[in-house]
């Protein structure tokens, strides 16, 4: 969204001077009516559509890569990562989201880790609801990771983010998007 005076772009919250030398205040955009703006020759232009989902695209119409990309030079020879000494790799969407899924699972398990520690140190039983929940988190994490790995293309990957909806008007969610389909916390 851009305010224009002739070919000049006006910044909201900044003073500006018109072609006749008249100085307009910094609050011109908020204090002027639409008619004032028209009278002074100020027009509004919608920006070109630059919307894109940065989870899936670097920029409009430039998709992110699903798989990992090995570093190579212009001759196709391996380029080593100076930190590891082995061929460099740029992680793709699958690798990044599998790591994020593991982090989410770890975070969900962290709140009940003390039960496991207590059982190890004091032989105190872990409540069955906690054991069931922890197993469900690990199972869900595995299922999400498998779904990510099995994505053949970007559209399949994007489908993992779609929340299932019922057929009512307006539609209501019937569950979580597959990529976030962890059990409810206990």
LOLUM-945075 format. One record per residue: x, y, z of N, C-alpha, C in turn; residue in one letter. Coordinates in steps of 0.05 Angstrom, whole numbers, padded with zeros to 5 digits. Each point is the difference from the previous one (the first is absolute). Layout:
// LOLUM-945075
+--------+--------+--------+--------+--------+--------+--------+--------+--------+------+
:     nu :     nv :     nw :    cau :    cav :    caw :     cu :     cv :     cw : rest :
+--------+--------+--------+--------+--------+--------+--------+--------+--------+------+
:      X :      Y :      Z :      X :      Y :      Z :      X :      Y :      Z :    A :
...
+--------+--------+--------+--------+--------+--------+--------+--------+--------+------+
// end
This chain:
// LOLUM-945075
+--------+--------+--------+--------+--------+--------+--------+--------+--------+------+
:     nu :     nv :     nw :    cau :    cav :    caw :     cu :     cv :     cw : rest :
+--------+--------+--------+--------+--------+--------+--------+--------+--------+------+
:  00017 : -00023 :  00000 : -00017 :  00023 :  00000 :  00018 :  00025 :  00000 :    X :
: -00005 :  00016 : -00020 :  00018 :  00023 : -00003 : -00017 :  00025 : -00005 :    X :
:  00008 :  00022 :  00014 : -00012 :  00026 : -00006 :  00018 :  00014 : -00019 :    X :
: -00012 :  00012 : -00021 :  00015 :  00014 : -00020 : -00009 :  00029 : -00004 :    X :
:  00019 :  00016 : -00006 : -00005 :  00028 : -00009 :  00014 :  00002 : -00026 :    X :
: -00015 : -00001 : -00022 :  00012 : -00002 : -00026 :  00016 : -00026 : -00002 :    X :
:  00025 :  00002 : -00007 :  00017 : -00024 : -00001 :  00015 : -00006 :  00026 :    X :
: -00002 :  00019 :  00019 :  00014 : -00003 :  00026 : -00016 : -00017 :  00019 :    X :
:  00014 : -00017 :  00015 : -00012 : -00017 :  00020 :  00002 :  00016 :  00027 :    X :
: -00023 :  00002 :  00014 : -00001 :  00014 :  00025 :  00001 : -00021 :  00023 :    X :
:  00015 :  00007 :  00020 :  00002 : -00018 :  00024 : -00019 :  00010 :  00021 :    X :
: -00016 : -00019 :  00010 : -00019 :  00007 :  00022 :  00017 :  00007 :  00024 :    X :
: -00009 :  00022 :  00014 :  00014 :  00009 :  00024 :  00024 :  00018 : -00006 :    X :
:  00003 :  00009 : -00025 :  00022 :  00018 : -00008 : -00011 :  00024 : -00014 :    X :
:  00012 :  00023 :  00005 : -00007 :  00025 : -00014 :  00008 : -00003 : -00029 :    X :
: -00013 :  00016 : -00017 :  00007 :  00001 : -00028 : -00008 :  00027 : -00011 :    X :
:  00013 :  00007 : -00022 : -00004 :  00026 : -00013 : -00011 : -00006 : -00028 :    X :
: -00022 :  00014 : -00007 : -00012 : -00004 : -00027 :  00015 :  00017 : -00021 :    X :
: -00008 : -00002 : -00025 :  00014 :  00013 : -00022 : -00002 :  00031 :  00002 :    X :
: -00019 :  00010 :  00015 : -00003 :  00029 :  00003 :  00016 :  00010 :  00025 :    X :
:  00015 : -00017 :  00013 :  00016 :  00008 :  00023 : -00015 : -00001 :  00026 :    X :
: -00026 : -00009 :  00000 : -00015 : -00001 :  00025 :  00009 : -00024 :  00016 :    X :
:  00006 :  00005 :  00025 :  00009 : -00022 :  00018 : -00024 : -00012 :  00015 :    X :
: -00002 : -00026 : -00003 : -00022 : -00015 :  00013 :  00010 : -00013 :  00025 :    X :
: -00017 : -00001 :  00021 :  00009 : -00011 :  00026 :  00004 : -00030 :  00000 :    X :
:  00014 : -00010 :  00020 :  00006 : -00028 :  00003 : -00025 : -00017 :  00003 :    X :
: -00021 :  00011 :  00010 : -00025 : -00015 :  00006 : -00021 :  00002 : -00022 :    X :
:  00009 :  00008 : -00024 : -00018 :  00004 : -00023 : -00018 : -00024 : -00005 :    X :
:  00012 : -00024 :  00001 : -00015 : -00024 : -00007 : -00023 : -00006 :  00019 :    X :
:  00005 :  00003 :  00026 : -00020 : -00006 :  00020 : -00020 :  00022 :  00005 :    X :
:  00008 :  00025 : -00005 : -00017 :  00023 :  00007 : -00016 :  00009 : -00024 :    X :
:  00008 : -00006 : -00025 : -00015 :  00009 : -00023 : -00022 : -00019 : -00007 :    X :
: -00022 :  00011 : -00010 : -00021 : -00016 : -00010 :  00007 : -00010 : -00028 :    X :
: -00015 : -00019 : -00011 :  00005 : -00009 : -00027 : -00002 :  00023 : -00020 :    X :
: -00019 :  00018 :  00005 : -00003 :  00023 : -00018 :  00024 :  00019 :  00002 :    X :
:  00012 :  00004 :  00024 :  00024 :  00016 :  00003 :  00023 : -00012 : -00017 :    X :
:  00003 : -00026 :  00002 :  00021 : -00014 : -00015 : -00004 :  00004 : -00030 :    X :
: -00025 : -00003 : -00009 : -00006 :  00004 : -00029 :  00006 :  00029 : -00008 :    X :
: -00009 :  00019 :  00017 :  00004 :  00028 : -00006 :  00030 :  00007 : -00003 :    X :
:  00017 : -00012 :  00016 :  00029 :  00005 : -00001 :  00014 : -00017 : -00020 :    X :
: -00014 : -00017 : -00014 :  00012 : -00017 : -00021 :  00014 : -00025 :  00011 :    X :
: -00008 : -00008 :  00023 :  00012 : -00024 :  00012 : -00018 : -00024 : -00007 :    X :
:  00013 : -00021 : -00011 : -00015 : -00024 : -00007 :  00011 : -00024 :  00014 :    X :
: -00016 : -00020 :  00001 :  00008 : -00025 :  00013 :  00003 : -00022 : -00022 :    X :
:  00022 : -00013 :  00000 :  00005 : -00022 : -00019 :  00005 : -00026 :  00015 :    X :
: -00015 : -00020 : -00006 :  00005 : -00026 :  00012 :  00026 : -00011 : -00012 :    X :
:  00017 : -00012 :  00017 :  00024 : -00012 : -00009 : -00006 : -00024 : -00018 :    X :
:  00018 : -00007 : -00017 : -00002 : -00024 : -00016 : -00002 : -00023 :  00020 :    X :
: -00013 : -00021 : -00007 : -00003 : -00023 :  00018 :  00027 : -00013 :  00005 :    X :
:  00009 :  00005 :  00025 :  00026 : -00012 :  00008 : -00004 : -00020 :  00022 :    X :
: -00025 : -00008 :  00004 : -00005 : -00018 :  00022 :  00009 : -00029 : -00007 :    X :
:  00011 : -00012 :  00019 :  00009 : -00028 : -00003 :  00004 : -00011 :  00029 :    X :
: -00001 : -00026 :  00002 :  00003 : -00012 :  00026 :  00030 : -00008 :  00003 :    X :
:  00014 :  00014 :  00018 :  00029 : -00004 :  00001 :  00007 : -00027 :  00012 :    X :
: -00019 : -00016 :  00009 :  00006 : -00027 :  00008 :  00007 : -00017 : -00025 :    X :
: -00011 :  00008 : -00023 :  00002 : -00016 : -00024 :  00015 :  00014 : -00023 :    X :
:  00003 :  00027 :  00002 :  00012 :  00015 : -00021 :  00021 :  00019 :  00010 :    X :
:  00022 :  00004 : -00015 :  00019 :  00021 :  00007 : -00011 :  00027 : -00007 :    X :
: -00014 :  00002 : -00023 : -00012 :  00024 : -00010 : -00024 : -00009 : -00017 :    X :
: -00015 :  00019 : -00009 : -00023 : -00008 : -00017 :  00009 : -00017 : -00023 :    X :
: -00012 : -00023 : -00003 :  00006 : -00019 : -00022 :  00028 : -00012 :  00000 :    X :
:  00014 :  00002 :  00023 :  00027 : -00013 :  00003 : -00003 : -00019 :  00023 :    X :
: -00006 : -00026 : -00006 : -00005 : -00019 :  00021 :  00026 : -00008 :  00015 :    X :
: -00004 : -00008 :  00025 :  00023 : -00011 :  00015 :  00003 : -00029 : -00010 :    X :
:  00024 : -00011 :  00005 :  00006 : -00027 : -00009 : -00008 : -00020 :  00022 :    X :
: -00013 : -00022 : -00009 : -00008 : -00020 :  00020 :  00023 : -00015 :  00011 :    X :
:  00018 : -00010 : -00017 :  00022 : -00017 :  00009 :  00025 :  00017 :  00006 :    X :
:  00020 : -00013 :  00011 :  00025 :  00013 :  00006 :  00016 :  00004 : -00026 :    X :
:  00016 :  00020 :  00000 :  00016 :  00007 : -00024 :  00030 : -00002 :  00008 :    X :
:  00015 : -00017 : -00014 :  00029 : -00001 :  00005 :  00013 :  00023 : -00013 :    X :
:  00021 :  00010 :  00013 :  00015 :  00023 : -00011 :  00019 : -00010 : -00022 :    X :
: -00001 :  00013 : -00023 :  00018 : -00007 : -00022 :  00009 :  00027 : -00013 :    X :
:  00024 : -00001 : -00012 :  00009 :  00023 : -00014 : -00010 :  00000 : -00029 :    X :
:  00009 :  00019 : -00016 : -00010 :  00002 : -00028 :  00007 : -00024 : -00017 :    X :
:  00020 : -00016 :  00008 :  00007 : -00025 : -00014 : -00015 : -00024 :  00010 :    X :
: -00016 :  00003 :  00021 : -00014 : -00022 :  00011 :  00015 : -00015 :  00022 :    X :
:  00024 :  00011 :  00007 :  00017 : -00013 :  00021 : -00010 :  00009 :  00027 :    X :
:  00002 : -00019 :  00019 : -00009 :  00005 :  00027 :  00014 :  00024 :  00013 :    X :
: -00015 :  00016 :  00015 :  00011 :  00023 :  00014 : -00002 : -00007 :  00030 :    X :
:  00022 :  00001 :  00014 :  00000 : -00008 :  00028 : -00009 :  00024 :  00017 :    X :
: -00014 : -00007 :  00021 : -00008 :  00019 :  00021 :  00024 :  00005 :  00017 :    X :
:  00009 :  00025 :  00003 :  00024 :  00005 :  00015 : -00002 : -00008 :  00030 :    X :
: -00024 : -00002 :  00010 : -00004 : -00007 :  00028 :  00002 : -00030 :  00005 :    X :
: -00009 : -00016 : -00020 :  00000 : -00029 :  00004 :  00022 : -00014 : -00015 :    X :
:  00010 :  00012 : -00022 :  00020 : -00013 : -00016 : -00012 : -00019 : -00020 :    X :
: -00026 : -00005 :  00001 : -00012 : -00018 : -00020 : -00018 :  00016 : -00018 :    X :
: -00011 : -00013 : -00021 : -00016 :  00015 : -00019 : -00023 :  00014 :  00014 :    X :
: -00003 :  00025 : -00007 : -00022 :  00016 :  00012 : -00027 : -00008 : -00010 :    X :
: -00020 :  00005 :  00016 : -00027 : -00007 : -00006 : -00018 :  00023 :  00009 :    X :
: -00018 :  00008 : -00018 : -00021 :  00019 :  00007 : -00025 : -00016 :  00006 :    X :
: -00009 :  00002 :  00024 : -00024 : -00015 :  00008 : -00025 :  00009 : -00015 :    X :
: -00016 : -00019 : -00009 : -00025 :  00006 : -00014 : -00023 :  00001 :  00020 :    X :
: -00024 :  00005 : -00010 : -00023 :  00002 :  00016 : -00005 : -00026 :  00017 :    X :
:  00004 : -00023 : -00012 : -00004 : -00025 :  00014 :  00018 : -00002 :  00024 :    X :
:  00025 :  00005 : -00003 :  00019 : -00002 :  00022 : -00006 :  00020 :  00022 :    X :
: -00007 :  00025 : -00009 : -00006 :  00021 :  00020 : -00025 : -00007 :  00016 :    X :
: -00021 : -00009 : -00014 : -00025 : -00006 :  00014 :  00001 : -00025 :  00017 :    X :
:  00016 : -00020 : -00008 :  00004 : -00023 :  00017 :  00014 :  00008 :  00025 :    X :
:  00020 :  00017 : -00002 :  00014 :  00011 :  00024 : -00019 :  00016 :  00017 :    X :
: -00018 :  00015 : -00012 : -00019 :  00016 :  00015 : -00020 : -00019 :  00014 :    X :
: -00008 : -00021 : -00013 : -00018 : -00020 :  00012 :  00013 : -00013 :  00024 :    X :
:  00025 : -00007 : -00002 :  00015 : -00012 :  00022 :  00001 :  00019 :  00024 :    X :
:  00005 :  00026 : -00007 :  00001 :  00020 :  00021 : -00027 :  00003 :  00014 :    X :
: -00022 :  00000 : -00016 : -00027 :  00002 :  00012 : -00006 : -00024 :  00018 :    X :
:  00008 : -00024 : -00010 : -00005 : -00024 :  00017 :  00016 :  00002 :  00026 :    X :
:  00025 :  00008 : -00002 :  00017 :  00002 :  00023 : -00012 :  00020 :  00020 :    X :
: -00011 :  00022 : -00010 : -00012 :  00020 :  00017 : -00025 : -00011 :  00014 :    X :
: -00015 : -00016 : -00015 : -00024 : -00011 :  00012 :  00007 : -00021 :  00021 :    X :
:  00021 : -00014 : -00004 :  00009 : -00021 :  00020 :  00014 :  00013 :  00024 :    X :
:  00012 :  00023 : -00003 :  00016 :  00012 :  00021 : -00016 :  00005 :  00026 :    X :
: -00026 :  00007 : -00003 : -00015 :  00005 :  00024 : -00005 : -00025 :  00017 :    X :
:  00003 : -00023 : -00011 : -00004 : -00025 :  00015 :  00026 : -00016 :  00004 :    X :
:  00022 :  00012 : -00008 :  00026 : -00014 :  00003 :  00006 : -00006 :  00030 :    X :
: -00009 :  00017 :  00017 :  00006 : -00004 :  00028 : -00011 : -00027 :  00011 :    X :
: -00022 : -00009 : -00012 : -00011 : -00026 :  00008 :  00020 : -00022 : -00006 :    X :
:  00013 :  00002 : -00023 :  00019 : -00020 : -00009 :  00025 :  00001 :  00019 :    X :
:  00008 :  00024 :  00006 :  00023 :  00003 :  00018 : -00007 : -00011 :  00028 :    X :
: -00023 :  00007 :  00009 : -00009 : -00010 :  00027 : -00001 : -00030 :  00001 :    X :
: -00010 : -00013 : -00022 : -00001 : -00029 :  00000 :  00028 : -00012 :  00000 :    X :
:  00018 :  00013 : -00015 :  00028 : -00010 : -00001 :  00014 :  00002 :  00027 :    X :
: -00005 :  00023 :  00013 :  00014 :  00005 :  00025 : -00013 : -00013 :  00025 :    X :
: -00027 : -00001 :  00000 : -00014 : -00009 :  00024 : -00019 : -00023 : -00005 :    X :
:  00001 : -00011 : -00024 : -00017 : -00023 : -00007 : -00030 :  00005 :  00006 :    X :
: -00008 :  00026 : -00005 : -00028 :  00007 :  00003 : -00014 : -00003 : -00027 :    X :
: -00023 : -00013 : -00001 : -00013 : -00006 : -00025 : -00009 :  00026 : -00014 :    X :
:  00001 : -00001 : -00026 : -00010 :  00023 : -00016 : -00030 : -00005 : -00005 :    X :
: -00017 :  00020 :  00005 : -00029 : -00004 : -00004 : -00005 : -00009 : -00029 :    X :
: -00020 : -00018 : -00003 : -00005 : -00011 : -00027 : -00009 :  00021 : -00020 :    X :
: -00014 :  00021 :  00009 : -00008 :  00022 : -00018 :  00025 :  00014 : -00012 :    X :
:  00021 :  00003 :  00016 :  00025 :  00012 : -00009 :  00014 : -00018 : -00019 :    X :
:  00002 : -00026 :  00006 :  00013 : -00019 : -00017 : -00014 : -00001 : -00027 :    X :
: -00027 : -00001 :  00001 : -00016 : -00001 : -00025 :  00005 :  00026 : -00017 :    X :
:  00000 :  00023 :  00014 :  00004 :  00025 : -00014 :  00028 :  00001 : -00013 :    X :
:  00020 : -00008 :  00015 :  00028 :  00000 : -00011 :  00003 : -00018 : -00024 :    X :
: -00013 : -00024 :  00001 :  00001 : -00018 : -00023 : -00015 :  00012 : -00024 :    X :
: -00022 :  00013 :  00006 : -00016 :  00013 : -00022 :  00016 :  00022 : -00013 :    X :
:  00015 :  00016 :  00015 :  00017 :  00021 : -00011 :  00021 : -00012 : -00018 :    X :
:  00013 : -00021 :  00009 :  00021 : -00012 : -00016 : -00012 : -00012 : -00026 :    X :
: -00023 : -00013 :  00003 : -00013 : -00011 : -00024 : -00008 :  00021 : -00020 :    X :
: -00012 :  00022 :  00011 : -00008 :  00022 : -00017 :  00024 :  00013 : -00014 :    X :
:  00022 :  00003 :  00014 :  00024 :  00012 : -00011 :  00010 : -00018 : -00023 :    X :
:  00000 : -00026 :  00004 :  00008 : -00019 : -00021 : -00018 :  00002 : -00024 :    X :
: -00026 :  00002 :  00004 : -00019 :  00001 : -00022 :  00003 :  00026 : -00016 :    X :
:  00005 :  00022 :  00015 :  00004 :  00026 : -00014 :  00026 : -00001 : -00016 :    X :
:  00021 : -00011 :  00011 :  00025 : -00002 : -00014 : -00002 : -00017 : -00025 :    X :
: -00015 : -00022 :  00002 : -00005 : -00017 : -00023 : -00016 :  00015 : -00021 :    X :
: -00020 :  00015 :  00008 : -00016 :  00015 : -00019 :  00017 :  00021 : -00015 :    X :
:  00018 :  00013 :  00015 :  00018 :  00019 : -00012 :  00018 : -00014 : -00020 :    X :
:  00012 : -00022 :  00008 :  00019 : -00015 : -00017 : -00014 : -00009 : -00026 :    X :
: -00025 : -00008 :  00002 : -00015 : -00011 : -00023 : -00010 :  00021 : -00019 :    X :
:  00003 :  00025 :  00006 : -00010 :  00021 : -00019 :  00017 : -00001 : -00026 :    X :
: -00015 : -00003 : -00022 :  00014 : -00002 : -00026 :  00005 :  00027 : -00012 :    X :
: -00016 :  00020 :  00007 :  00004 :  00026 : -00012 : -00010 :  00022 :  00020 :    X :
:  00003 :  00025 : -00008 : -00007 :  00022 :  00018 : -00030 :  00000 :  00006 :    X :
: -00017 : -00007 : -00018 : -00029 :  00000 :  00005 : -00006 : -00021 :  00022 :    X :
:  00012 : -00023 : -00002 : -00004 : -00020 :  00021 :  00009 :  00010 :  00027 :    X :
:  00023 :  00014 :  00000 :  00011 :  00011 :  00025 : -00019 :  00021 :  00011 :    X :
: -00010 :  00018 : -00017 : -00018 :  00021 :  00009 : -00026 : -00012 :  00011 :    X :
: -00008 : -00023 : -00010 : -00025 : -00013 :  00010 :  00002 : -00008 :  00029 :    X :
:  00025 : -00004 :  00010 :  00004 : -00007 :  00028 : -00008 :  00023 :  00019 :    X :
: -00003 :  00024 : -00011 : -00006 :  00024 :  00017 : -00030 :  00007 : -00001 :    X :
: -00015 : -00016 : -00015 : -00029 :  00006 : -00003 : -00015 : -00012 :  00023 :    X :
: -00016 :  00017 :  00013 : -00016 : -00009 :  00023 : -00026 : -00012 : -00011 :    X :
: -00006 : -00025 :  00008 : -00025 : -00012 : -00010 : -00025 :  00015 :  00011 :    X :
: -00019 :  00004 : -00018 : -00024 :  00015 :  00007 : -00025 : -00017 : -00006 :    X :
: -00021 :  00005 :  00016 : -00025 : -00014 : -00006 : -00015 :  00014 : -00022 :    X :
: -00024 : -00009 : -00007 : -00015 :  00011 : -00022 : -00021 :  00020 :  00009 :    X :
:  00000 :  00008 :  00025 : -00019 :  00020 :  00010 :  00006 :  00027 : -00011 :    X :
: -00020 :  00019 :  00003 :  00005 :  00027 : -00007 : -00003 :  00017 :  00025 :    X :
:  00021 :  00015 :  00008 :  00027 : -00002 : -00010 :  00013 : -00025 :  00009 :    X :
:  00020 : -00009 : -00015 :  00014 : -00025 :  00007 :  00015 :  00002 :  00026 :    X :
:  00001 : -00022 :  00014 :  00014 : -00001 :  00026 :  00022 : -00021 : -00003 :    X :
:  00023 :  00005 :  00014 :  00022 : -00019 : -00001 : -00009 : -00027 :  00013 :    X :
:  00009 : -00022 : -00012 : -00006 : -00026 :  00011 :  00025 : -00013 :  00012 :    X :
:  00022 :  00014 : -00001 :  00025 : -00011 :  00011 :  00022 :  00019 : -00006 :    X :
:  00024 : -00010 :  00003 :  00024 :  00016 : -00005 :  00010 : -00005 : -00028 :    X :
:  00015 :  00020 : -00010 :  00015 : -00005 : -00025 :  00019 : -00023 :  00004 :    X :
:  00003 : -00018 : -00019 :  00017 : -00023 :  00004 :  00028 :  00006 :  00011 :    X :
:  00012 :  00022 : -00007 :  00027 :  00006 :  00009 :  00000 :  00008 :  00029 :    X :
: -00023 :  00007 :  00012 : -00002 :  00007 :  00028 : -00017 : -00020 :  00016 :    X :
: -00004 : -00024 : -00010 : -00019 : -00018 :  00011 :  00012 : -00016 :  00024 :    X :
:  00005 :  00014 :  00021 :  00009 : -00012 :  00025 : -00023 : -00004 :  00018 :    X :
:  00001 : -00018 :  00020 : -00022 : -00004 :  00019 : -00002 :  00024 :  00018 :    X :
: -00024 :  00004 :  00011 : -00004 :  00021 :  00020 :  00016 : -00007 :  00025 :    X :
:  00011 :  00021 :  00012 :  00017 : -00004 :  00024 : -00017 : -00011 :  00023 :    X :
:  00013 : -00015 :  00017 : -00013 : -00012 :  00024 :  00003 :  00019 :  00023 :    X :
+--------+--------+--------+--------+--------+--------+--------+--------+--------+------+
// end
